[in-house]
Amino acid sequence: MDLARTIQLYTKESKSYEDLKELDTCLQGLVEDDSRFNKLSQQYRFHIINSLKVIKYRNNDVVFEKGDPSDCLYIILSGSLKILTKGDNGINTFERLLTKGTLGERGILKNKFRSLTAVSVGVTYLLRLDAKTFKKYLYQEFIAELTAKKSVVEKYIPCIDQFSDTQKEKIAYSLKIQNFRRGNLLLKAGCYADSMMIVLEGECSMVIDNNGVKKTVAILENGSLIGEDTVFNNRNSYYNVIVSSESVKIAVIKLQDVRSYFPSSFFNSMRQFITQRNTVRNRLVNFSNPCLLRRKIQNLRSPKYSLGNLAQVVRTPEYISGRNMLKSFSFSNMLNSVSPKG
């Protein structure tokens, strides 16, 4: 549906059933098939659609400022918004750019004032849903999803003890849960990742292409990170990451949110870990049959494992000797020596 048609339908005082169906399809596209909306009955979605108001903003118009009442939820219909953080000195700092999805629910859910400032970039059209309607039809769905996302953050983000409660909460709000099918390419070799992903369910294969010969170097399962090497080291990926199970559920954190919400100490820890892990992984792949290694190597994915122990593994004579390692130094012993941090 084009923008003019959408605005025309939303501004009609009396909408027909066909109008509501058309706007319902449009709404689900705007919120990226958001499960929080999809779980609602059609009747509830129609009530929401009848309550939405179209608002036009010109370039640099302020949608809301930090400290304003959280009296509504916004859905981006067209255009984009820049999100600003105001420091103690009163100066706004750019945080991220929004081009789709919802905005403003956090303040309603927490019953607090706006914590950020939103400014339009170019001509922007937003759909405004008042807080009363939001609480009546969407509050429980948003709370349930936020609780689930917080659980993902606590369970799967490495070194989570380095994060403040506010940082954890912001990551949970920004995190997206997506499903992919077998064969979907999640990360392409030679390309820069625009997000860090966490495997929640299913499996993905990490594949390298060496002069036309494809080699699986790891199977990424529950809790595995995807794209962390390119995100934290600011370089293109060496690998293709492909969905290898029937389907996979992935938690996605956009690069701009990683940069905004993750502490600098975490970046340093991740860079050190990735360097050590890649050394172990690459040498194992060079010397050994990937069919034997792929489920073992994936256990080297997490920064919960000691960097010192990883380095110790790399230096062992059995390891350096390549294939002889298979005779005198078992995989289980090697991985057991990579002990979790206390």
C-alpha positions in Angstrom: 0.0 0.0 0.0 1.4 3.4 -0.9 1.8 6.2 1.6 -1.0 8.4 0.3 -3.4 5.5 0.4 -2.4 4.5 3.9 -2.8 8.1 5.3 -6.2 8.4 3.6 -7.5 5.2 5.2 -6.1 6.1 8.7 -7.7 9.5 8.6 -11.2 8.2 7.6 -13.6 8.8 10.5 -15.5 5.6 9.7 -13.5 2.7 8.4 -15.1 -0.3 6.6 -14.2 -3.9 7.4 -12.2 -4.0 4.1 -10.4 -0.8 5.2 -9.5 -2.3 8.5 -8.2 -5.5 6.8 -6.0 -3.5 4.5 -4.7 -1.4 7.4 -4.1 -4.5 9.4 -1.8 -5.9 6.7 0.0 -2.6 6.5 0.4 -2.5 10.3 2.0 -5.9 10.5 4.4 -4.9 7.7 5.4 -1.8 9.6 6.1 -3.7 12.8 8.0 -6.4 10.9 5.5 -9.1 11.7 6.0 -8.4 15.4 4.7 -11.3 17.5 3.4 -8.9 20.1 0.9 -7.6 17.5 0.3 -10.9 15.8 -0.7 -12.7 19.0 -3.6 -10.3 19.3 -7.0 -11.3 18.0 -8.1 -9.5 14.8 -10.7 -7.7 16.8 -8.1 -6.2 19.2 -5.9 -5.2 16.2 -8.8 -3.4 14.7 -9.4 -1.5 17.9 -5.7 -0.5 17.8 -6.0 0.6 14.2 -9.0 2.7 14.9 -7.0 4.5 17.7 -3.9 5.2 15.6 -3.4 8.8 14.6 -1.1 9.9 11.7 1.3 12.7 12.5 3.6 14.4 10.1 7.0 15.8 11.2 9.2 18.0 9.1 13.0 17.8 9.1 14.5 18.3 12.6 11.1 18.4 14.3 11.3 17.1 17.9 8.9 14.2 18.4 9.6 14.1 22.2 12.4 15.1 24.5 14.0 13.5 27.5 11.9 14.2 30.5 8.6 14.4 28.6 5.7 12.3 29.8 5.5 8.8 28.2 1.9 9.3 27.0 2.0 7.3 23.7 3.7 4.7 21.5 4.9 5.6 18.0 5.1 3.4 14.9 7.2 4.6 12.0 5.0 4.8 8.9 7.7 6.4 6.7 10.9 8.4 7.1 13.3 8.0 10.0 14.2 9.3 13.5 17.5 10.0 15.1 17.6 9.1 18.8 19.6 11.4 21.0 20.9 11.0 24.6 21.2 14.2 26.6 24.2 14.2 29.0 24.4 16.0 32.4 25.9 19.0 30.5 22.7 19.3 28.5 24.3 18.4 25.2 22.6 15.8 23.0 24.7 12.9 21.7 23.6 10.9 18.7 22.8 7.3 19.7 21.1 5.6 16.8 18.9 6.0 13.7 15.5 4.3 13.5 13.8 3.6 10.2 11.1 1.1 11.2 9.4 -0.4 14.2 8.0 1.0 17.4 9.3 3.7 19.7 8.3 4.9 23.1 6.9 1.8 24.8 9.7 1.7 27.4 8.5 4.7 29.3 4.9 3.4 29.3 5.9 0.0 30.5 8.0 1.5 33.3 5.6 4.3 34.0 8.5 6.8 33.7 9.3 9.9 31.7 11.1 9.8 28.4 14.7 8.8 28.8 15.8 9.9 25.2 15.1 12.5 22.7 13.7 11.7 19.2 14.1 14.0 16.2 12.7 13.5 12.7 15.1 13.2 9.8 13.5 14.6 6.7 9.8 14.4 6.3 8.6 11.6 8.6 5.1 10.2 9.2 4.4 8.4 12.5 1.4 6.5 13.8 0.6 7.6 17.4 -1.1 5.2 19.8 -2.2 6.7 23.2 -1.0 5.1 26.4 -4.5 4.1 27.5 -5.1 2.0 24.4 -1.6 0.6 24.5 -2.1 -0.6 28.1 -5.5 -2.1 27.3 -4.5 -4.2 24.3 -0.7 -4.5 24.2 0.8 -4.1 27.7 0.8 -7.8 28.6 2.3 -8.8 25.3 5.1 -6.3 25.6 5.8 -7.2 29.2 5.9 -10.9 28.4 8.3 -10.4 25.5 10.5 -8.0 27.5 10.8 -10.6 30.3 11.8 -13.3 27.8 14.4 -11.0 26.2 15.9 -10.1 29.6 16.3 -13.8 30.2 18.2 -14.2 26.9 20.5 -11.3 27.8 21.3 -12.7 31.3 21.8 -16.3 29.9 23.7 -15.7 26.7 25.6 -12.4 26.7 29.2 -13.3 27.8 30.7 -11.5 30.8 27.3 -10.2 31.7 28.7 -9.2 35.2 30.5 -6.3 33.4 27.1 -4.7 32.5 25.0 -2.3 34.6 21.3 -3.1 35.1 20.5 -0.1 32.8 22.7 -1.5 30.1 21.1 -5.0 30.4 17.7 -3.4 30.1 18.6 -1.3 27.1 20.0 -4.4 25.3 16.8 -6.4 26.1 14.7 -3.6 24.6 16.8 -3.4 21.4 17.1 -7.2 20.9 15.1 -8.8 18.1 14.1 -12.5 18.0 14.0 -13.8 14.4 13.4 -17.2 12.8 15.3 -18.5 9.8 15.0 -21.6 7.6 17.5 -24.2 6.4 19.9 -22.8 3.9 19.5 -19.1 4.9 22.8 -17.2 4.8 23.2 -15.3 8.1 26.7 -14.0 7.5 28.6 -13.8 4.2 32.4 -14.2 4.0 34.1 -10.9 2.9 31.2 -8.8 4.3 30.9 -6.7 7.4 28.2 -7.8 9.9 25.6 -5.1 10.8 24.6 -7.1 13.9 25.7 -9.7 16.5 23.6 -12.8 16.6 23.0 -15.4 19.3 21.7 -18.9 18.4 18.8 -19.8 20.7 17.5 -22.9 19.0 18.7 -25.0 16.0 22.1 -25.2 14.4 24.2 -23.1 11.9 27.3 -24.1 10.0 30.4 -22.0 9.8 31.9 -22.6 6.4 35.0 -21.4 4.7 35.6 -21.5 0.9 39.2 -22.3 0.1 39.7 -22.1 -3.7 36.3 -23.5 -4.3 36.6 -26.2 -1.6 34.0 -25.7 1.1 35.0 -26.8 4.6 32.8 -26.7 7.7 34.9 -25.4 10.6 32.3 -25.3 13.3 28.7 -26.1 14.1 27.1 -23.2 16.0 24.5 -24.4 18.5 22.5 -23.0 21.4 24.4 -20.0 22.9 26.8 -19.6 20.0 27.6 -16.1 18.8 27.6 -15.1 15.2 29.3 -12.0 13.8 31.1 -11.2 16.9 34.5 -11.3 15.2 33.6 -8.7 12.6 31.6 -6.5 15.1 34.3 -6.3 17.8 37.4 -6.3 15.5 35.8 -4.0 12.9 36.7 -6.3 9.9 35.0 -8.4 7.3 34.0 -12.0 8.1 36.3 -14.9 7.1 33.3 -17.3 7.1 29.9 -17.9 5.7 27.4 -18.8 8.4 24.5 -20.9 7.0 21.4 -22.4 8.8 22.0 -26.1 8.8 19.0 -27.4 10.8 15.4 -27.3 9.6 15.0 -23.9 11.3 16.9 -21.7 13.8 15.8 -19.1 16.3 18.2 -16.2 16.5 18.5 -13.2 18.9 19.8 -10.2 16.9 21.5 -7.1 18.4 22.2 -4.4 15.9 25.7 -3.0 15.6 24.7 0.5 16.6 23.1 -1.0 19.8 26.2 -3.0 20.6 28.3 0.2 20.3 25.8 2.2 22.4 25.0 -0.2 25.2 28.0 -2.6 25.7 30.7 -1.3 28.1 34.2 -0.6 26.7 35.7 -3.2 29.1 33.5 -5.9 27.3 34.9 -4.9 23.9 38.5 -5.4 25.2 37.6 -8.8 26.7 35.9 -9.9 23.5 38.9 -8.9 21.3 41.3 -10.8 23.4 39.1 -13.9 23.5 38.4 -13.9 19.8 42.1 -13.7 19.0 42.9 -16.7 21.1 39.9 -18.7 20.0 40.5 -18.1 16.3 44.1 -19.3 16.8 42.9 -22.5 18.3 40.1 -23.0 15.8 42.2 -22.3 12.7 45.1 -24.6 13.7 42.7 -27.4 14.5 41.0 -27.0 11.1 44.3 -26.9 9.3 45.6 -30.1 10.9 42.4 -32.2 11.3 39.3 -33.6 9.7 36.5 -31.0 10.2 33.9 -33.8 10.4 35.6 -35.0 13.6 36.2 -31.5 15.0 33.1 -29.5 14.2 31.2 -30.3 17.4 34.3 -29.9 19.5 35.4 -26.6 18.1 32.1 -24.9 18.8 32.8 -25.4 22.5 35.5 -22.8 22.2 32.9 -20.1 21.4 32.4 -18.6 24.8 34.5 -16.0 26.7 33.5 -17.9 29.8 36.5 -20.0 29.0 39.9 -18.8 30.3 42.1 -16.9 27.9 45.1 -18.2 29.7 44.0 -21.8 29.3 43.3 -21.3 25.6 46.8 -19.9 25.1 48.2 -22.8 27.0 46.5 -25.3 24.7 48.0 -23.5 21.6 51.5 -23.9 23.0 51.4 -27.6 23.9 53.9 -29.7 21.8 51.1 -32.2 21.1 49.0 -29.5 19.6 51.8 -27.9 17.5 52.8 -31.3 16.1 49.5 -31.3 14.1 48.1 -34.7 13.3 50.2 -36.4 15.9 48.0 -34.7 18.4 45.2 -37.1 17.5 47.3 -40.0 18.8 48.7 -38.5 22.0 46.3 -35.7 23.0 42.6 -36.4 22.9 40.0 -33.7 22.1 38.3 -34.3 25.4 41.5 -33.7 27.3 42.2 -30.6 25.3 38.7 -29.1 25.8 38.8 -30.1 29.5 42.0 -28.0 29.9 40.0 -25.0 28.6 38.3 -24.6 31.9 35.5 -22.2 32.7 36.4 -19.1 34.7 35.4 -19.4 38.3 
